[in-house]
């Protein structure tokens, strides 16, 4: 990382940033160009391993790409705030972000409900009673994160 002063190295702080994000962008391998898709997500952390959970329709480009190559990168960001200094005519953006990579696998049918509850927990503090009839019509996949880094810019004027 070029700006070491902005790097977040503490694992727990990186996890806290992810917990605040509401969108995670996956970058998948699509021949000559990456394929990037923004997704809702949920997360677990067990024994120092972060697992990100996602859902989608049962078919589509992202699923085809995952089946072809399950390696992926991700990015999530939050706490955006424009910072302007009229006196100097400068501006910047405050933010926190996490990037990383890992391997994706599809969640088996018998584990989908539990995985979808993990996704819902990310957006609802309480146990949200979602319609279980959607489970068979939903693809659920997870990424086991193998590496990640955090970054933040918090300029106070």
FIKOLZA-1660 file (N, C-alpha, C; in steps of 0.1 Angstrom, whole numbers, plus 5000, padded with zeros to 4 digits):
% residues 157
   i   px   py   pz ch aa at
   1 5009 4988 5000  A  X  N
   1 5000 5000 5000  A  X CA
   1 5009 5012 5000  A  X  C
   2 5006 5021 4991  A  X  N
   2 5015 5033 4989  A  X CA
   2 5014 5042 5002  A  X  C
   3 5002 5044 5007  A  X  N
   3 5000 5053 5018  A  X CA
   3 4999 5045 5031  A  X  C
   4 5010 5041 5037  A  X  N
   4 5010 5033 5049  A  X CA
   4 5003 5040 5061  A  X  C
   5 5002 5053 5060  A  X  N
   5 4995 5060 5071  A  X CA
   5 4980 5058 5071  A  X  C
   6 4975 5053 5060  A  X  N
   6 4961 5051 5058  A  X CA
   6 4957 5036 5060  A  X  C
   7 4967 5027 5060  A  X  N
   7 4965 5013 5061  A  X CA
   7 4959 5009 5075  A  X  C
   8 4949 5000 5074  A  X  N
   8 4943 4995 5086  A  X CA
   8 4949 4980 5087  A  X  C
   9 4957 4978 5097  A  X  N
   9 4963 4965 5099  A  X CA
   9 4956 4956 5109  A  X  C
  10 4949 4962 5118  A  X  N
  10 4943 4954 5129  A  X CA
  10 4931 4946 5123  A  X  C
  11 4931 4933 5125  A  X  N
  11 4921 4924 5120  A  X CA
  11 4907 4928 5125  A  X  C
  12 4906 4931 5138  A  X  N
  12 4893 4934 5143  A  X CA
  12 4888 4947 5138  A  X  C
  13 4896 4957 5135  A  X  N
  13 4892 4970 5129  A  X CA
  13 4888 4968 5115  A  X  C
  14 4894 4959 5107  A  X  N
  14 4890 4956 5094  A  X CA
  14 4876 4950 5094  A  X  C
  15 4874 4941 5103  A  X  N
  15 4861 4934 5104  A  X CA
  15 4850 4945 5108  A  X  C
  16 4853 4954 5117  A  X  N
  16 4844 4965 5120  A  X CA
  16 4840 4973 5108  A  X  C
  17 4850 4976 5100  A  X  N
  17 4847 4983 5087  A  X CA
  17 4837 4976 5079  A  X  C
  18 4840 4963 5077  A  X  N
  18 4831 4954 5069  A  X CA
  18 4817 4954 5075  A  X  C
  19 4816 4954 5088  A  X  N
  19 4802 4954 5094  A  X CA
  19 4794 4966 5092  A  X  C
  20 4801 4977 5089  A  X  N
  20 4794 4990 5086  A  X CA
  20 4790 4992 5072  A  X  C
  21 4796 4984 5063  A  X  N
  21 4793 4985 5048  A  X CA
  21 4780 4978 5045  A  X  C
  22 4773 4984 5035  A  X  N
  22 4760 4978 5031  A  X CA
  22 4761 4971 5017  A  X  C
  23 4772 4973 5010  A  X  N
  23 4774 4967 4997  A  X CA
  23 4788 4961 4996  A  X  C
  24 4789 4950 4990  A  X  N
  24 4802 4944 4988  A  X CA
  24 4803 4941 4973  A  X  C
  25 4813 4946 4966  A  X  N
  25 4815 4944 4952  A  X CA
  25 4824 4932 4950  A  X  C
  26 4819 4923 4942  A  X  N
  26 4828 4911 4938  A  X CA
  26 4833 4913 4924  A  X  C
  27 4846 4910 4923  A  X  N
  27 4853 4910 4910  A  X CA
  27 4856 4896 4906  A  X  C
  28 4849 4892 4895  A  X  N
  28 4851 4878 4890  A  X CA
  28 4859 4878 4877  A  X  C
  29 4865 4867 4874  A  X  N
  29 4873 4865 4862  A  X CA
  29 4864 4862 4850  A  X  C
  30 4864 4871 4840  A  X  N
  30 4856 4870 4828  A  X CA
  30 4865 4872 4815  A  X  C
  31 4873 4862 4812  A  X  N
  31 4882 4863 4800  A  X CA
  31 4891 4875 4801  A  X  C
  32 4890 4884 4792  A  X  N
  32 4899 4895 4791  A  X CA
  32 4897 4907 4801  A  X  C
  33 4885 4907 4807  A  X  N
  33 4882 4918 4816  A  X CA
  33 4875 4913 4829  A  X  C
  34 4878 4920 4840  A  X  N
  34 4871 4916 4852  A  X CA
  34 4856 4919 4851  A  X  C
  35 4848 4911 4858  A  X  N
  35 4833 4914 4859  A  X CA
  35 4830 4918 4873  A  X  C
  36 4826 4930 4875  A  X  N
  36 4823 4935 4889  A  X CA
  36 4808 4936 4891  A  X  C
  37 4804 4931 4903  A  X  N
  37 4790 4932 4906  A  X CA
  37 4788 4936 4921  A  X  C
  38 4779 4946 4923  A  X  N
  38 4777 4950 4937  A  X CA
  38 4766 4941 4943  A  X  C
  39 4768 4936 4955  A  X  N
  39 4759 4927 4961  A  X CA
  39 4757 4930 4976  A  X  C
  40 4745 4927 4981  A  X  N
  40 4742 4926 4995  A  X CA
  40 4750 4915 5001  A  X  C
  41 4754 4915 5013  A  X  N
  41 4762 4904 5019  A  X CA
  41 4760 4903 5034  A  X  C
  42 4764 4892 5039  A  X  N
  42 4765 4889 5053  A  X CA
  42 4778 4884 5056  A  X  C
  43 4782 4882 5069  A  X  N
  43 4795 4878 5072  A  X CA
  43 4796 4871 5085  A  X  C
  44 4805 4861 5085  A  X  N
  44 4808 4854 5098  A  X CA
  44 4823 4855 5100  A  X  C
  45 4827 4855 5112  A  X  N
  45 4842 4854 5116  A  X CA
  45 4843 4843 5126  A  X  C
  46 4851 4833 5122  A  X  N
  46 4853 4822 5131  A  X CA
  46 4868 4818 5130  A  X  C
  47 4874 4818 5142  A  X  N
  47 4888 4814 5143  A  X CA
  47 4897 4823 5133  A  X  C
  48 4894 4835 5133  A  X  N
  48 4902 4845 5124  A  X CA
  48 4900 4843 5110  A  X  C
  49 4889 4836 5106  A  X  N
  49 4886 4835 5091  A  X CA
  49 4873 4842 5088  A  X  C
  50 4873 4851 5079  A  X  N
  50 4861 4858 5074  A  X CA
  50 4855 4851 5063  A  X  C
  51 4842 4849 5064  A  X  N
  51 4834 4843 5053  A  X CA
  51 4823 4852 5050  A  X  C
  52 4822 4856 5037  A  X  N
  52 4812 4865 5032  A  X CA
  52 4801 4857 5025  A  X  C
  53 4789 4860 5027  A  X  N
  53 4778 4853 5021  A  X CA
  53 4770 4862 5012  A  X  C
  54 4765 4856 5001  A  X  N
  54 4758 4864 4990  A  X CA
  54 4746 4856 4985  A  X  C
  55 4737 4862 4979  A  X  N
  55 4726 4855 4973  A  X CA
  55 4723 4861 4959  A  X  C
  56 4716 4853 4951  A  X  N
  56 4712 4858 4938  A  X CA
  56 4701 4849 4932  A  X  C
  57 4697 4852 4920  A  X  N
  57 4688 4844 4913  A  X CA
  57 4695 4830 4910  A  X  C
  58 4688 4821 4905  A  X  N
  58 4694 4807 4903  A  X CA
  58 4703 4807 4890  A  X  C
  59 4702 4817 4882  A  X  N
  59 4710 4817 4870  A  X CA
  59 4715 4831 4867  A  X  C
  60 4725 4832 4859  A  X  N
  60 4730 4845 4855  A  X CA
  60 4745 4845 4853  A  X  C
  61 4750 4856 4848  A  X  N
  61 4764 4858 4844  A  X CA
  61 4773 4855 4856  A  X  C
  62 4771 4861 4868  A  X  N
  62 4780 4859 4879  A  X CA
  62 4781 4844 4883  A  X  C
  63 4770 4837 4883  A  X  N
  63 4770 4823 4886  A  X CA
  63 4778 4815 4876  A  X  C
  64 4776 4818 4863  A  X  N
  64 4784 4811 4853  A  X CA
  64 4799 4814 4855  A  X  C
  65 4803 4826 4858  A  X  N
  65 4817 4829 4860  A  X CA
  65 4823 4822 4872  A  X  C
  66 4815 4822 4883  A  X  N
  66 4819 4815 4895  A  X CA
  66 4822 4800 4892  A  X  C
  67 4812 4794 4885  A  X  N
  67 4814 4780 4882  A  X CA
  67 4826 4777 4873  A  X  C
  68 4830 4787 4865  A  X  N
  68 4842 4786 4856  A  X CA
  68 4855 4788 4864  A  X  C
  69 4854 4797 4874  A  X  N
  69 4866 4801 4881  A  X CA
  69 4862 4807 4894  A  X  C
  70 4864 4799 4905  A  X  N
  70 4859 4804 4918  A  X CA
  70 4868 4814 4926  A  X  C
  71 4879 4818 4919  A  X  N
  71 4887 4828 4926  A  X CA
  71 4880 4842 4924  A  X  C
  72 4881 4850 4934  A  X  N
  72 4874 4863 4933  A  X CA
  72 4881 4873 4942  A  X  C
  73 4879 4886 4939  A  X  N
  73 4883 4897 4948  A  X CA
  73 4871 4904 4952  A  X  C
  74 4872 4912 4963  A  X  N
  74 4860 4919 4968  A  X CA
  74 4865 4933 4972  A  X  C
  75 4855 4942 4973  A  X  N
  75 4858 4956 4978  A  X CA
  75 4845 4960 4985  A  X  C
  76 4846 4967 4997  A  X  N
  76 4835 4973 5004  A  X CA
  76 4840 4986 5010  A  X  C
  77 4831 4996 5010  A  X  N
  77 4835 5009 5015  A  X CA
  77 4824 5015 5022  A  X  C
  78 4827 5025 5031  A  X  N
  78 4816 5031 5039  A  X CA
  78 4822 5044 5045  A  X  C
  79 4813 5051 5053  A  X  N
  79 4816 5063 5060  A  X CA
  79 4822 5074 5050  A  X  C
  80 4816 5076 5039  A  X  N
  80 4820 5086 5029  A  X CA
  80 4816 5100 5034  A  X  C
  81 4825 5109 5033  A  X  N
  81 4822 5123 5036  A  X CA
  81 4831 5132 5028  A  X  C
  82 4826 5142 5021  A  X  N
  82 4834 5152 5014  A  X CA
  82 4839 5162 5024  A  X  C
  83 4852 5164 5022  A  X  N
  83 4859 5174 5031  A  X CA
  83 4865 5185 5022  A  X  C
  84 4860 5197 5024  A  X  N
  84 4865 5208 5016  A  X CA
  84 4871 5219 5025  A  X  C
  85 4881 5225 5020  A  X  N
  85 4888 5236 5028  A  X CA
  85 4888 5248 5018  A  X  C
  86 4879 5257 5021  A  X  N
  86 4878 5269 5012  A  X CA
  86 4891 5277 5012  A  X  C
  87 4897 5279 5024  A  X  N
  87 4909 5287 5025  A  X CA
  87 4920 5283 5015  A  X  C
  88 4922 5270 5014  A  X  N
  88 4932 5265 5005  A  X CA
  88 4927 5260 4991  A  X  C
  89 4914 5260 4990  A  X  N
  89 4908 5255 4978  A  X CA
  89 4910 5240 4975  A  X  C
  90 4911 5232 4986  A  X  N
  90 4913 5218 4984  A  X CA
  90 4901 5210 4989  A  X  C
  91 4900 5198 4984  A  X  N
  91 4889 5189 4988  A  X CA
  91 4895 5175 4988  A  X  C
  92 4889 5167 4996  A  X  N
  92 4892 5153 4997  A  X CA
  92 4880 5145 5001  A  X  C
  93 4881 5132 5003  A  X  N
  93 4870 5124 5007  A  X CA
  93 4874 5115 5018  A  X  C
  94 4867 5116 5029  A  X  N
  94 4869 5106 5040  A  X CA
  94 4862 5093 5036  A  X  C
  95 4868 5082 5041  A  X  N
  95 4862 5069 5038  A  X CA
  95 4869 5058 5046  A  X  C
  96 4863 5047 5047  A  X  N
  96 4869 5035 5052  A  X CA
  96 4866 5024 5041  A  X  C
  97 4876 5015 5038  A  X  N
  97 4874 5005 5028  A  X CA
  97 4882 4992 5032  A  X  C
  98 4877 4981 5026  A  X  N
  98 4884 4968 5027  A  X CA
  98 4884 4962 5013  A  X  C
  99 4896 4957 5009  A  X  N
  99 4897 4949 4997  A  X CA
  99 4903 4936 5001  A  X  C
 100 4900 4926 4993  A  X  N
 100 4906 4913 4996  A  X CA
 100 4903 4903 4985  A  X  C
 101 4906 4891 4988  A  X  N
 101 4904 4880 4978  A  X CA
 101 4901 4867 4985  A  X  C
 102 4896 4857 4977  A  X  N
 102 4894 4844 4983  A  X CA
 102 4887 4835 4973  A  X  C
 103 4881 4825 4978  A  X  N
 103 4875 4814 4970  A  X CA
 103 4860 4813 4973  A  X  C
 104 4852 4812 4962  A  X  N
 104 4838 4811 4964  A  X CA
 104 4833 4797 4962  A  X  C
 105 4823 4793 4970  A  X  N
 105 4817 4780 4968  A  X CA
 105 4802 4782 4970  A  X  C
 106 4794 4773 4964  A  X  N
 106 4780 4774 4965  A  X CA
 106 4776 4767 4978  A  X  C
 107 4766 4773 4985  A  X  N
 107 4761 4767 4997  A  X CA
 107 4751 4756 4994  A  X  C
 108 4753 4745 5000  A  X  N
 108 4743 4734 4997  A  X CA
 108 4729 4737 5001  A  X  C
 109 4719 4731 4995  A  X  N
 109 4705 4734 4998  A  X CA
 109 4702 4734 5013  A  X  C
 110 4707 4724 5019  A  X  N
 110 4703 4722 5034  A  X CA
 110 4709 4733 5043  A  X  C
 111 4719 4741 5037  A  X  N
 111 4725 4751 5045  A  X CA
 111 4721 4765 5041  A  X  C
 112 4713 4766 5030  A  X  N
 112 4709 4779 5025  A  X CA
 112 4701 4788 5035  A  X  C
 113 4692 4782 5042  A  X  N
 113 4684 4790 5052  A  X CA
 113 4692 4797 5062  A  X  C
 114 4702 4789 5068  A  X  N
 114 4711 4795 5078  A  X CA
 114 4719 4806 5072  A  X  C
 115 4724 4803 5059  A  X  N
 115 4732 4814 5053  A  X CA
 115 4724 4826 5050  A  X  C
 116 4712 4825 5046  A  X  N
 116 4703 4837 5043  A  X CA
 116 4701 4844 5056  A  X  C
 117 4700 4837 5067  A  X  N
 117 4698 4844 5080  A  X CA
 117 4710 4852 5084  A  X  C
 118 4722 4847 5080  A  X  N
 118 4735 4855 5082  A  X CA
 118 4734 4868 5073  A  X  C
 119 4729 4867 5061  A  X  N
 119 4727 4879 5053  A  X CA
 119 4718 4889 5059  A  X  C
 120 4706 4884 5064  A  X  N
 120 4696 4892 5070  A  X CA
 120 4701 4899 5083  A  X  C
 121 4709 4892 5090  A  X  N
 121 4715 4897 5103  A  X CA
 121 4723 4909 5100  A  X  C
 122 4730 4910 5089  A  X  N
 122 4739 4921 5085  A  X CA
 122 4731 4934 5084  A  X  C
 123 4718 4933 5080  A  X  N
 123 4710 4945 5077  A  X CA
 123 4699 4947 5088  A  X  C
 124 4696 4937 5096  A  X  N
 124 4686 4938 5107  A  X CA
 124 4692 4933 5120  A  X  C
 125 4691 4941 5130  A  X  N
 125 4697 4938 5143  A  X CA
 125 4689 4926 5149  A  X  C
 126 4676 4925 5147  A  X  N
 126 4669 4914 5152  A  X CA
 126 4667 4903 5142  A  X  C
 127 4662 4892 5146  A  X  N
 127 4660 4881 5137  A  X CA
 127 4648 4884 5129  A  X  C
 128 4650 4887 5116  A  X  N
 128 4640 4891 5107  A  X CA
 128 4633 4878 5101  A  X  C
 129 4620 4877 5102  A  X  N
 129 4613 4865 5098  A  X CA
 129 4610 4865 5083  A  X  C
 130 4620 4863 5074  A  X  N
 130 4618 4864 5060  A  X CA
 130 4610 4851 5054  A  X  C
 131 4604 4853 5043  A  X  N
 131 4596 4843 5037  A  X CA
 131 4605 4831 5032  A  X  C
 132 4603 4820 5039  A  X  N
 132 4611 4808 5036  A  X CA
 132 4608 4802 5022  A  X  C
 133 4597 4806 5016  A  X  N
 133 4594 4800 5003  A  X CA
 133 4604 4805 4992  A  X  C
 134 4612 4815 4995  A  X  N
 134 4622 4820 4985  A  X CA
 134 4634 4812 4985  A  X  C
 135 4637 4804 4995  A  X  N
 135 4649 4796 4997  A  X CA
 135 4652 4787 4985  A  X  C
 136 4642 4779 4980  A  X  N
 136 4645 4770 4968  A  X CA
 136 4648 4778 4955  A  X  C
 137 4643 4791 4955  A  X  N
 137 4645 4799 4943  A  X CA
 137 4656 4808 4944  A  X  C
 138 4665 4806 4953  A  X  N
 138 4676 4815 4956  A  X CA
 138 4689 4807 4956  A  X  C
 139 4699 4813 4948  A  X  N
 139 4713 4807 4949  A  X CA
 139 4720 4814 4960  A  X  C
 140 4727 4807 4968  A  X  N
 140 4735 4812 4979  A  X CA
 140 4749 4807 4978  A  X  C
 141 4758 4817 4979  A  X  N
 141 4772 4813 4978  A  X CA
 141 4780 4821 4988  A  X  C
 142 4792 4816 4991  A  X  N
 142 4800 4822 5001  A  X CA
 142 4815 4823 4997  A  X  C
 143 4821 4833 5002  A  X  N
 143 4836 4835 4999  A  X CA
 143 4843 4833 5011  A  X  C
 144 4853 4824 5011  A  X  N
 144 4862 4823 5022  A  X CA
 144 4874 4832 5019  A  X  C
 145 4875 4842 5027  A  X  N
 145 4885 4853 5025  A  X CA
 145 4899 4847 5029  A  X  C
 146 4908 4848 5019  A  X  N
 146 4922 4843 5022  A  X CA
 146 4932 4855 5025  A  X  C
 147 4928 4867 5021  A  X  N
 147 4936 4879 5024  A  X CA
 147 4928 4891 5023  A  X  C
 148 4930 4901 5031  A  X  N
 148 4923 4914 5030  A  X CA
 148 4931 4925 5037  A  X  C
 149 4929 4937 5032  A  X  N
 149 4935 4949 5038  A  X CA
 149 4925 4959 5040  A  X  C
 150 4927 4968 5050  A  X  N
 150 4918 4979 5052  A  X CA
 150 4925 4992 5049  A  X  C
 151 4917 5002 5047  A  X  N
 151 4923 5015 5044  A  X CA
 151 4913 5026 5049  A  X  C
 152 4918 5037 5054  A  X  N
 152 4909 5047 5059  A  X CA
 152 4915 5061 5057  A  X  C
 153 4907 5070 5054  A  X  N
 153 4911 5084 5054  A  X CA
 153 4901 5092 5062  A  X  C
 154 4905 5098 5073  A  X  N
 154 4897 5105 5082  A  X CA
 154 4903 5119 5084  A  X  C
 155 4901 5128 5075  A  X  N
 155 4907 5141 5077  A  X CA
 155 4897 5150 5084  A  X  C
 156 4902 5156 5094  A  X  N
 156 4893 5166 5102  A  X CA
 156 4899 5180 5100  A  X  C
 157 4889 5189 5096  A  X  N
 157 4893 5203 5094  A  X CA
 157 4888 5212 5105  A  X  C
% end
